[in-house]
Amino acid sequence: MKRFAPVMAAVVVMMLSGLAMAGGSESPMVGKWMATSYQGEELPEGAFWVENRDDGTGTLHEGGEEYPYTWTHDEEAGTCTVTADGEEMVYTVVIEGDELTFTSVEDPDDVMVMKRMED
């Protein structure tokens, strides 16, 4: 759990208030995403992944553990807000094809890149 908050801070993470947000399969963030790098370092395949559901809930999977969170995505603003363990984290998000990049609003060096997983 010690790594959960920093990793989620990069997410994604996802990690989100408004009309174009959580809930609704409209958000391109709905689905399963595997982290490929964190703060510029490659991550082992399958070590960390998230599942964002269209109801605004999600599950982070890391090291055989699962951690619940809620998320909202504001496509217009290009932000995602993730709430986990009572902590709210805000990220800018860039989605290009099957790649999702989260950058912490508080720490621009805190960056995670994720790739869409096939269901």
N, C-alpha and C positions, 0 to 999 in steps of 0.2 A: 504494500500500500504506500510505502515511502516514495516510490517512483511514480505513483499514480498522478498526484497533483502536478508535478513538473511536466509529465508527458501530456496530460490533458491540457495544460497551459499552452502547449504547442498545437494541439488539435484545434481531433482532433478538439479531443479536441470538440465544441463544436456547438464544435462543438454546435442565443438566437431569439425579438419582439416586434410585432407589426403584422401586416396582412400577408406579406410574402414570406411568412416564417413557418415555424414548426407546424406539423400537421399538414396534411395535404401532400399527395405524391408529386405536387408541382415542383418541390425543391429538388434540384439535381443532387443534393447531398444525401438523399434517401438511399439506403443500400449498405453494402458491406465494403469497407475500405481497409486496406493493409498498409501499415506504415513502411516506407522504404528507406527514409532517412530522417534523422533528427539532429538539428543544429549542424548540418553539413556532414554528418557521419552516417554511413550506411548501416541499416539494421538487418539482422538475420531474417530471412523470409519466415513469416508466420509468428514472429516473436510478439508482435503487437498489432491488433486490429480492432476495428470498431464496427458496430452495426447501428445505423441510424434508421429508426422506424418512422413512418409517416405520421404517427401520433405525437411526435416530439420527444419520444423517449429513446434511449440508446443503451448499449452495453459495450464497455471496453473489455477486451480480452487480452490478458498479459500473463505469461508464465503459468497457464493453467487456472488463473483466477479470473473472475468476472466482476466488474464494477459498474453499477447503474449510474446513469446521468440523464438529464433532460437537455434539450437543445432547441434553439430557434435560429432560423436563417433569414436574414434580410437581404435578399438578392439585390435590391436596388442600392442599398448602402454597401454591399459587398462585405457584410460582417456576419459572424456566427457567434452566438453566446451559448456557453456550456455551463451548466450548473451541476456540480458534483460535491458530495459531502458538505453541502451548505456554502460552497465557494463558487462565485460566479466569475467566469473567465471570458474575455471578449477577444476575438481574433478577426483579422481581415482574412478573407478567403478568395482564392483564385482557382477556378475550375477550368481546366483546358483538356478537353476530351475525357480520358479516363484518369487524369491526374488532378489531385486536389492539394493545394498548398495552404497551410495555416500559418499565420504569423501573428504572434501575440501583440496586441495593441500596446501593452505595458512594456514589453521588451522585444524590439524588432530583431534581435539576434536569436530569439526563441522561435524557430521555424521547423515545421514538420511537413514532409511530403508524403502523400498517400496515393495508392493506386487502387482503382475500383476492382473488387473481387467478383468473379462470376458466381452467381447463386447456385 
